[in-house]
Amino acid sequence: MPTTTISGREVSVDDEGFMTEYDQWDETLAASLAAAIEIEMTDEHWRVIHFLRDDFKVQGETPTIRRITNTGGFDTKQMFVLFPKKPAKKMAYIAGLPKPHGCV
C-alpha cells in the first residue's frame, strides 16, 4: 500500500491518493487535504465531514451524495456549493475515507 506525507506525517493512501487507514485521520490532516484541493473549511464543511466519518464507522463504506442528503439532512445543492464540481469525491478525500462507490 502506498504512503504519502501530509502535514509532516506519513499516511497510507490508495493509488488515487485517498486515505486507507481510518484512524490516521484528524482535523489537522483534513485541513491540509482541503487546502490541497482549494477548499477553505467552515463550520458547515466540518459538519458534513464529521457526518461522513460517523456514517462510515457505522456502515463500513463511504456514504454517497444521496445518503448524505437523505440520512444526514444536508441539501444537495449546498453540497455542490461547499465542495464544487465533484462533491462526493472531495468530501471523501477530506474526510480521509475511500472514494465512494460509483465515483469516477
C-alpha positions, 0 to 999 in steps of 0.5 A: 500500500502506498504512503504519502506525507501530509502535514509532516506525517506519513499516511497510507493512501490508495493509488488515487491518493485517498486515505486507507487507514481510518484512524490516521485521520484528524482535523489537522490532516483534513485541513491540509487535504482541503487546502490541497484541493482549494477548499477553505473549511467552515463550520458547515464543511466540518459538519458534513465531514464529521457526518461522513466519518460517523456514517462510515464507522457505522456502515463500513463504506463511504456514504454517497451524495444521496445518503448524505442528503437523505440520512444526514439532512444536508441539501444537495445543492449546498453540497455542490456549493461547499465542495464544487464540481465533484462533491462526493469525491472531495468530501471523501478525500477530506474526510480521509475515507475511500472514494465512494462507490460509483465515483469516477 
